[in-house]
């Protein structure tokens, strides 16, 4: 499950910005619903760092002196649409939430990868053997992910071809990094960082979200 933009916007509906500190690159911004704590978060920056903390995790990033500038640099349409860059931004992590981590196993990626590898394997056989191999793979649940990365890798690497007796996926562990995706908490927090910076920028421009939306619809941010 990924923290998509619709889910994120539902979570922060009604959030308001409270500026607790705003002195150059030293900032403390709080976002939350008045009188409630659900999905609240705080952005803190100091030279070379940005930290997010709150209801959905805590992460610290480091790349340049003003980290707001770093997260604003998300492509030419930054002001018009939300566009996070999870894989690149992950490289700038300095500390990671102890509960959510930075990566999680993707069952979808496992299933896509094992099916692709098996399709390549059976190409060398005639049709009857192809059918036999693929049926065995289905019967053994080879093409379905397990709950964890280790369990899925073990199953794939240990599967024996019924036609040759070989282990066609013995090197499947080499896919390990590809089978991981940014964690739900990390992606949610990345969206919160970008969304929060935009609210901060609108405040300093003397504009509201409604003002911004009207300008976007007219073709100018």
C-alpha positions, 0 to 999 in steps of 0.5 A: 500500500502506498500513501497516494496523494488522494489519501494524503489530502484526505488525512490533512483536510482541515489542517491549519498552519501555525508558524512557531519560528521563522528566522531565515533557515531556522523554522518551526511550522506546525500543521494540524486541525484545531482541537485535534491531533490526528495526522498532525505534523511539524516541520523544523529546519536549521542549516543543512537539515529538515526534520518532520515529526508527528502522528505519521512518523519522524524523518530527517533529511540533509542536502543543502543549507536551506532544505525548503529549497531542496524540496521545492525543486521537484520539477517545472510544475512544482507550483501546479501539482504535487510531485514527490521524488521518493527514490532520490529524496531517500538518498538524503535521509539522515535519520529514519522513523523507528516504526515505519523505516524507509522501505517495505517489501512490495508483493506486487513487485515480487509477483511481476518479477517472478512472472517475468523470470518464469516466462523467460525460463519456459521459452526454451521448452516446447508447449507441453513442457511449458504448460507443465512448468507453469502449472507446477509454479501455480500449484506451488504458489510460486507466483504469489508473494509471501508476507515478507521479503525473506520468505518470498526470496526463499520460496523463489530460490528453492523452487525446483523445475519439474521438467529439468530438476534445476532451480531456475530462480536460484539467483532470485535474491539478486532482485532484493533491492528492486523488491523493496519500495519506500515505506508508507510512512516515508512517502506520507511524510514526503507528501507532508513536507512538500504540502507544508512548504507550499502552505508556508510559501502561500502564507508569505505571498499573502495568498490562500489555497483558494487563490492558488487553485484559481490561478492554476485553473487560469493557467498561471501559478 
